[in-house]
Amino acid sequence: MPEADVPGAADAAVAAVPVSTEAAVAAAVAVAEEHGVRVREPVVLNDSFNVRVHLRPAPVVARVPTVTALGRARPQDALARELSVVSFLAEAGAPVVPPSDLLPPGPHVRDGVTLSFWAYAEHDPEREVTPATFGSMLAELHTALRGHPGGPPLLGPVLDEPLRLLDLLSATLDPGTLARLREAHAELAERFSGAAAQAQVVHGDAHPGNLLATPGGLRWNDFEECMAAPVAWDLACLLRTRRLDGRAAVRAYGADPEDPLLRACLAARGLQGTLWVLLWALRFPERAGEARAALDAWLRDPTGETR
């Protein structure tokens, strides 16, 4: 998901309720043990848009959509696409965190909870990746992805999912703000009407937080939003990061940060991120003030430049 630099919250709740951390862990442990993986000490590594659980002592991480499960009619479809793309890349020798080989990686559905299983990779979150390294690695990733046989929807997370998010958030936003968000989405959909000609499979969420520093080197992670799109989409994700100089990384990739298609992607990324942050906040209501600030930033500047 978009980088969680600014969590948010809305004042009212939508009808749906995110999967709880406890339910996510319980489902992951139950499915793993059914397949012969003994779990003695499940450790939650991350609890944000998804819950990630290290099923210690096994080198397995369960990924459980929680907030993201609200925004997708069939969250298992997104996990299936992710597993397909990452399996393809792993077989091609690309630097990725692969699906687990200790049990069927999924997707699984247990008691209404969707999940998948991945290899555990130790990583150093404090290690800094330079713009030059990130840009060149993203270019190499796109080259590898061009060989993928296809299947992900064209701009699905950009054009389709926001419509569902807008419906979910309709009770939490004032009518004027909701109308502006819907209008912005419609305008962006029109701008992407000819995008199919430039589309290939892309990462979908290519910010530095999804390039892990592991003992075996830098490895890509979190392809949950993989889709068919212009490569400019991943570059827009990079431009919006706060973790490094995104413009320098885009230039290292070999692209122009001022390219018109990239700017359209930047605006779409800004809208997408704003909507997900608002929905995410239903799980973290203590961040309501920051949430309002995030929405206000978009209302002042819907170009995606401001975070």
Secondary structure, 3 states (H helix, E strand, C coil): CCCCCCCCCCCCCCCCCCCCHHHHHHHHHHHHHHCCCCCCEEEEEEECCEEEEEEECCCEEEEEECHHHHCCCCHHHHHHHHHHHHHHHHHCCCCECCECCCCCCCCEEECCEEEEEEECCCCCCCCCCCHHHHHHHHHHHHHHHCCCCCCCCECHHHHHHHHHHHHHHCCCCCHHHHHHHHHHHHHHHHHCCCHHHHCEEECCCCCHHHEEEECCEEEECCCCCCEEECCHHHHHHHHCCCCCCHHHHHHHHCCCCCCHHHHHHHHHHHHHHHHHHHHHHHHCHHHHHHHHHHHHHHHHCCCCCCC
